[in-house]
């Protein structure tokens, strides 16, 4: 067979196969796993069987109008390829494996299908994209966040960071974790913060009522303990900056990323536009955070004055299972062992006291320290105002700025605490603290300066208590109806956030539904009758997905026993009448199916139930006559239901009808 003749035949065969392929599987979804696998567009890898010769390989690739990509990146026609020229191979180590570009006209799905039909092909697959085990956000200012990922971009030391991208490869945060930001307030409308702002769902906005009986009226987004109102807006800029470090929305293509991409930030305002924070406001804020569900609080403030009231509020938070992250303090005197700085220096073990490190992992001149009173270090900046060596985060009114201080170091730790707790919600506050304290990176600059002698490492903190992976559900079963299939399964996990259901009727799976935790059934409705479907289910939570259940195939009831089986009609003796006319309606129920129907029931809007509990044999009809006097036009609706037993399963089927009689006045 000459090449021209082969090409003509292959094109005709291709056209026929594509027609059959598209007709058989209309609108099929791509068979991609739940983890959202990625593939190079328009490329496949094809492994041909050994020793089949040159021509079958050329013919097989030409059938999909493919072009071979050599290992040096050159594209060639399959007819230019030969077995004797190594430079024309796609892979030097495997002469039978080909890297093939597929034209858009064919598409990789159809190309793989055609290759799979070729007896000379061992396998064909998409050209998968894999990434390093690290997650870099696409936020536009991420390069300025050396505290999260330091590659010397600000003149600092590579690796002088909390290793956030590696941590994000494990976990990015959970909206089930609430961090109270006890500070100058938060710009809760900032685009980077708004998606992660805590909302008190037990409170009805603006109704002037304390709906949840917590002592605060309309506290929808926290509370302002300085002005005693429900608007904790930030006018000092400090609290907004802190909130952004903990939980600015990551991966949204804009601005910055917080340590947590997903979290809930509870704004609790304890100060005005200038000046300090009173202990009375702080005590109320701590008490509020404890009572209203915060898992931990960030406290980037302090001073030398001891407050027994604040101590007791933090103690109560501890007894309620809450963490308290506190800044170690700035400027002189710097040694907290000798000169306590509160609240960081309270001797309560639910407190994590944090000193600052700079972009070279050194202790900056402004930061307090304490070999026995400060726990660890975290990025806080160099101490030069508005300098790129400081910490970049959110500023009110959709802006950003650099700030420095242990005020910036503390929210890095609070963020990691939230990250650990979100990944492992079963942990206690003491276990979360242990994960942070036992995973720091030792730094000689911090030797004798804090208890751990190290700087925060988010990734290592997440690995102290590894994520709890899910056990796959099992015993998936289906019960069919005329237009639906009811699925049930066994839940084998205790920590799922829900289950996702996938279905296929052709070669590819697609997601069709999702249910919450502990739910073990799902109804897939609005299906065509008499069609076979396959199902599989997996569990998911914040750590990822379980394996699938084994797939189960189930057919909806054959159409002969569904839509064509039960027929309802309504016939009035007139459709236009004068006011006060007596109208007679004939209701006919007919069984046109091949099986008998039982427990038939007819309900009419105008007359209620006019027949129930009777059976209809195949081909049988039953009529009902009702009369009424019409004073105005009436649309009379009726519904008939019946039970059908098919292959040992009972199905409910129903039909409805409506007729209008117009009354002329």
N, C-alpha and C positions, 0 to 999 in steps of 0.2 A: 504494500500500500504506500503510495507516495505521500509526501508531507501535505501537499495541498488538499488531496482527497481526504486525508485524515482530519485536517483542520475543519473542513466543511462538515464532515460527519460528526465530529466532536461538538461543533457549535449547535447542530440540530439536536443531538442528544442532550446537550446542556440546556437548551431552551425547553425541551420536554420535561427534564428533571426539575428545573426551576419552576415550571408551571405546576407540576404535581406537588412539589415541596410547598409552594406558597398556598396552593389550594387545600392541602391537608392540614397545615398548621397556621391558620390566619392569626396574626396579631400575637404570636407567641412571645413571651418575655424571655430575656436572656437568662441562661442558667448560671447565675452567679451566686456564690455562697453569701450567707447573711452578713459576713464581714466586709461586704462591698469590695470584692476583688477588682483590680484594675488590669487592663490589658492594652497593649500597643494597638492603636486603630489600624486596621487594614493589613495585619501581619499574622501569619500562622507558622507553626513549626510542624513539619511532616516527616515522619520516619518511614521510609520504604523498607520492605523486606530485603534481606541479603540476596545477592546473586540473581536478581531478576533481569538484569541487563539495562542498557541505556535507554532504549526506546520506550518501554513501559513507564519509566520515570518521567521522560519528557512528555509523553502523552498524558499522564496523570496530572502534571502541573499545568499543561496547556489547556486541559479540559476546563479548569477554573480561571483561565486567562491570567495565570500567575506569572510573576517574574522572580527569578532566584536572586537572593541577596547574598553575595559572597562574604566570607569572613572579614574581608577588607572594606566592606560596605558598598561594593559596586553592584549595580543591578544588571542582570543579563536575562535574555530570553532563554527559556528551557532548551531551545534548539541550538543555542550557543554553548551549552554545557556539554562536557564529555567526562568520562570516567578517568581519563588519563592525565588530566591537568589539575594538580592540587590547588592552584590559585583560584580555581573556579568553584571550589567547595564552599559551602556555608560554614562548616565546622571541620577544622583540620583533624580533630580527634575522632570524627564519626562521618565517613563519606556517604552514609545512607540517610543522614539527617539533613533536612533542607529548611532554610529560612526563606519563606515565600511571601511576597507582597501580593495582596488580593485587591483587584479594582473594586470601587464602590458599587458598580453595577452588580457584582456577584455578592459581596459582603462576606465577612469571615464566618458567620453562622452557616450560610449555605455552602461555603467552600469546605468547611469541616464536615458537613453532612455528606458532600460528594466524595471527599477523600475516604470517609468511613465506609462508603459503598464500594470502594475500589479494593479488590482482593489482593492487590500488590502493596497495600499500605498497612503498616503495623499499627500506627496511630497518627492522629493529627490533633493539634491543640492550639489554643490561642497563645500569643506571646505575652506571658504574664509580666506585670510590673511588680517588683518587690522593692521595699524601702529598707534603709538601715533601721535597726531597732531603736529608733529615736524619733521624736515628733517635734517638728519645727512649725510653729504657728505662722499663718500668713498675715498676721497683723502688721500694719505698715511701719510701726515704730519698734518692732521687736528687736531690731539691731541695737537700740539704745539701752536695752534691758540687760546690762552686763551682770547684774545680780542673779538673773535666771540662767544666762548662758554667756559666759565670758570667753571670747576668743582674742582678747587683747585689743578690742575695737576702740577702747577709750585710753589706750596706752597702759593698760593694766596687765595682769598676769593671766595667761590662758588657764582656764580651769578654776579660777577664783570666783566660783559661783555655787549655786545650790543644786546644779545638775538637773534643772527642771525638764528639759526635753526628754531625758531618759525616764524621768518619773512619769511624764505624760504618755509615754509608750505603755506604761502599766495602767495609769488611771488619770483622768482629767478633772475629777471632782463630781460631787453629787448635790443635787438640789434638795436632798433630804437633810443636809447639814446646815445649821444656822450659826453664823458668826456675828455676835453683837459687836458693832463698832462704837465703842464708848469714847466719844471725841467731840469735835466742834460741829458735828453734824455731817451729813453726806448730801451731795448733789444727786438726788435719786433720779433725776431726769437725764443725767449724763448718758449718752448712748452706750458707753462701755459698761455702765453700772446698772442701768434700768432693767435689763433682762435678769439680773441676779439680785434685785432688791427683794427683801422679805416683805410679804403681804400678809397682814392679819386677816385671814379669811373668815374668822368668826365675828368680824366687825362689819357692819353695813356702813359704807362711806356716807358722810354728810347728813346722817339722820338725827344727830344730836343725842344719841342714846348710847349708853355703855352696853352694847349688845352681848359681849362676852363676860360681863361682870368682873372685869379685872381691875376696875378702879379708874380706867382711862376712857374717855369718850372719843370715839372716832379715831382711835390710834391705829390707822390702817397701815402706816409705814413706820411704826415705831413712835418715839415721843421726844419732844423738846423739854428737857428738865431745867433748862435755863430760863426760858420764857413761859414754861408751863402751858404748852399748847401741843397740838398734834402735827406740827410741821417742823421736822428735824432738818431743815435745809441748812447747808453749810455756808457761812459767810466769812470764815477764817481761812478756808482752803485746806487746812491740815487734815481734817477727817476724810475729805474726798480723796486726797492723795493716799492716805492709809487704806481706804476701802479698795482703791484700784490695785494696790499691791496684793491684797488678799484675794480679790475676786473680780477683776475686770474681765469681761467676756472675751475669751480667747478664740482664735480660729475664725473670726468673723470678717477678716480682711481689712480691718481698720484699727487705728490707734494702737493700744497696748494689750498685753495679756497679763492677767493675774496669775498667781500661783495656782488658783483653781479656775478652770474655765466655766465650771458649773458649781454654784454654791448659793446660799441665801445670806444676804448681808442685812442685818437688822440695825438701822440707823438710830442711835441714841445720843442725842445732843446734850452736852453738859456744860457748854460755854458759849460766849458771845463772839462778836467779831474780833475782839481784842481781849487781852487779859487771860487769867487762869481759869481753872475749873474748880468749883467748890466741892468739898467732900460731901456736902449734903446732896448735891445733884448727882455725884458719882455713886453714892450709896443707893439712891433711888434707881439709877440706871442699872446697877448690878442686880438689884432686887428684881427689877422688871425683866431683865434678860433671863434670870433664873426661873422666874414664874411663867414666862411666855415661850419657852421651848428652845432657847439658844443652847447649843452644845458647848460653846466656849465664847469668850470675849477677848477682844484685843484692846489693850490699854496703853496707849502711847502718850503717857503723861506721868507726872510724879513730882515729888519734892521731899524735903527733909522732915516735914511735919508728920508726926504719927497720929493716926486716927483710929481709935478703937472701933468706931462705927463702921469704917471701911473694912477693918480686919474682920469684923463679925459678918459683914455682907459677903466677903470672899469665902469665909468659912462655911456659911450657909450654901453658897454656890458649890463648894466642895462636897458637902453632904448630899447635895442634889445631883452629884455626878458631873460637875462642870469643870472645865479647864479655864485658867486665867493667865493669859500671856501679857507680860508687862515689859516696858522699856526700862533698861538699866539706868538711863539718865545721861545727860550731856553736861560738859564743862565741870568746873571745879566746885568742891573737892571730888576727885574721881574714884577713889577707892571705897566701894560700898561696904566692904568688910569693916572699915574704920568709921565710915560716915554713912549710915543707912539712908537709902533713898526709897521712899514708899510710893506706890504699893509693891514695887519689885522686891523690897527687902523684908517683907513680912515672912515669918517662918511658917508658911503653909505650903504643904507639898503639892497642892494643885496649881501653884504658881510656877510659870516658866519665865525666868528673868533673862533678858536678852541684851547683850552688848553689840556694838557695831563693828563691822569689818569694812575695809576699803576694797578697791578693785584689784589690789595686789595681795589680798588676804592679810593685811596688816591691821593692827589696832590703831585707828585714827586718834589724833590728839584730843579730840573732844569727848570720846566715849568713856563712860564709867566702866568699871570692871570690878571683880571681886572673886578671889580664889575659892571662897566658900559661899558667897551670896549671889553670884551670877552663874547661870547655868551653861550658856553657850553663846556663840557669836553668829551673826547673820549679816548680810550686806546692808550697810547703812550709808555709805558714801564717804568721800574723802574729807568733806568739811569746807570745801570752797563753794560759796553760794552760787547757784545756777550754773554749775559746772558739769560737763559730761561725765565726770567721775562720780557724780552723785546719783541719786535714785530717781528715775523718770517714771511718772505716773500721772493719774488724772488730776485735772484742775476744773473747778466749776465752770459752767457755761461752755461745755463742749471743747475744752482745751486741755493742755498737758503742761507739766513743768518738772524741773529738777528740784529736789529737796534732799536734805541730809539729816542724819541723826539716828539715835536709837529708836526714835519714833518710826523710822522706816525699816529698821532691823526687825522689830517686834512683829509687824504684820507678815513678814516672810515666814516667821515661825508659826504664827497663827494660821497662815495659809497652808503650811505643810501639815499642821495638826488636823485641819479640816480635810485635807487630802487623805491622810491616813484613816481618819474616822469614816470618811465617806466610802473608802475602799473596804474597810472592815467595821461596819456599824455594830458588830457584836462586841467590840473592845470597850474596856472601861477607860476612864480618863487617865488612870495611872498607867495603863498599857500604852495608850497613845503617847504619853509623856516619855515612857521608857523607849518607845520606838524612835523618838526624836533624839533623846539624850544618848542612846547607845549606838547611834549611826553617824555621828559627826566625823568630819575629816580633821584629823589632828593637825594643828598648826603651831609651829614653834613660837610664833608671835603671840599666841594665846596661852602659852605655858605659864601657869601660875596666875592667870588672869580670869579664869572661869573654871567651873567644876569639871566640865568635859575636856577642857583645853582644845576645843575644836569648833569648827564652823559647820553650820547646818548643811545637810545633804538630803535633799528631798527624795531622790531615788533610793538611797540606802534605807531611809526611814520607811519607805513602802515595802521593802523586802524583809524587814524584821518580823512582821506578821504577814506572810504571803496571802494574796487574794484567795478567797474561798471559791473555788471553781464549782460550777453547777453540775449536778448529775442529770443525765438526759431523762426526760419522761419516757414512759413505756406503756405497753398494752393499749396502743392506739386502735380504736374500733370505730366503725361507722354504721349508722342506720339510715337507710335511704327513704326518700319520699318522692313524690312526683316532681317537685321543683326544688328540693333541698336535701342536704345530707347532714345529719347530726353526728359530730365527732365527740368521742370521749377518750380520756387517757388517764394514766396514773401519774401523779406528781411525786417525784422521787427526791426533790430538793426542799430545803427549808428557807432558802435565801434568794429565791427568784423574785424579780420585779414583775414578771409576767411570762406569757407564752406567745409565740408567733406561729401562725399556721400557714403552710405553703401548699399549693395545689398545682397539678399539671394535668392536661388532657392531651398534650402533644409531647415534644421532646424536652421542654424547658419548664422549670419551676418558677412560680411567681407567688409573692406574699398576698394572701387574701384576707387575713384578719389577725387581730391581737386581742388577748384577754389579760386580765390582771393576775396578781399572785393568788395562788391556791384555787384558781378557777380551772376546772378540768373538763370543760365541754365547750363546744362552739358549733353554731348552726351556720352552714354555708348555704345561703338561700339564693333565689332567683336563678336557678340553674335550669338548663333545658332537660326535658324528660328523656329517658332512655339513653343516657350517655355515661360512659365510664370516666371516672376521675380518680387520680391518685393523690394522697395526702401524706404529709409528714409534719411533725411539730417539734419545736425546740424551746427550751427555757432561756431567758436572758436576765441579766442584772447589770449593775454598773461595771462589773469586771469583764463582761463578755457574754458569750453564748455557750450553751451546752451542745452536745452532739444531738443529731436528729433521732427521733424515733424511727424504727423501720417503717418504710412506706406501706400504706394500706390502700388497696383499690376498692372502689365502691361505685356501683351504677345507680343513677336515679331510676325510678320506676318506669317501665316501658310506656311509651306514649299511648299505646292502645288501652292502657288501664288508667290513664290520667285524663288529659284534656278532652279526649274523644269519648270518655266513658259517661260523664255526667253532664246533662244538658238541662238548662232552666230557661223557660220562656214565660213572658207575661203578655197577655192579649186582652185589652179592654174592648168592650162592645162599641166604644166610640172614643175618638181622640179629641174632638172639639164638641163641647156641650154647653147648654145654657145653665145659668146659676140655679142650683137646687135640683139638678137632674140626678137620678139614680144611675150610677155606673156599675156595671158588672165586669169583674176581672176574672180571666181564666189563667190559672197558674199551672203550667205543665212541667213535670219532672220526668226526664227520659234517661234510661241507661243504654247508651250505644256501645258500651265496652264489652269485653269478652268475659268479665267476671261479675258475679253478683255483688251488689252493694248492700250494706247493712246499716242500721241505726241512722236512717235518713231523717233529716230535720229541715223544715222549711220555715224561715222567719221572714215576715214582711213588715216594713216600717209602719204601714197604716194599720195592720191588723195583729201584729205580734206573731207568736208561733201558731201556725195553722195546721201543722202536721209534724209529727215526730215519732221516732221509734219504729218505723216501718222499713221493710226491705224492698229492694228492686232487683228482680232477676235480669239477666242480660237480655236486652231488647224490650224490656217492659216499660210502660209509661203510667204515671199516676197524675190525675188532675184534681185541682181544688178550685172551687168557685166562691168568690166573695163579692158582696155588693156594698156600696156606700153612697151617701148623698154628698155631692161636691158643691161647696159654696165658693171655692176659689181654685185656681189651677193647682195641680198636685203632681209632683214627681214621685212616683211610688217605687221604692227599691225593695228587692228581695234577695235573700241569700239562702242557698241550700248546701248542707254539708252531709257527708256520708263517710262510712268506713269501708276500706277495701283491703282484703287480705291477699298479699302476694308473696309467694315463697316463704310462708311462715311469718311474715312481718305485716303488721297492721298499719295502714296509712290513712290519714285524714285528707279527704279531698273536698274542695268547695268550689261553687260557682255562684255568680251573682248576675242580676239583670235589673233593668230599670226602664220604666215607661212613664211618659208625661201625658196627662189629660188636661187640655186647656179649657178653662171656663171663660166664656164670653159674657160680659156684663151688658 
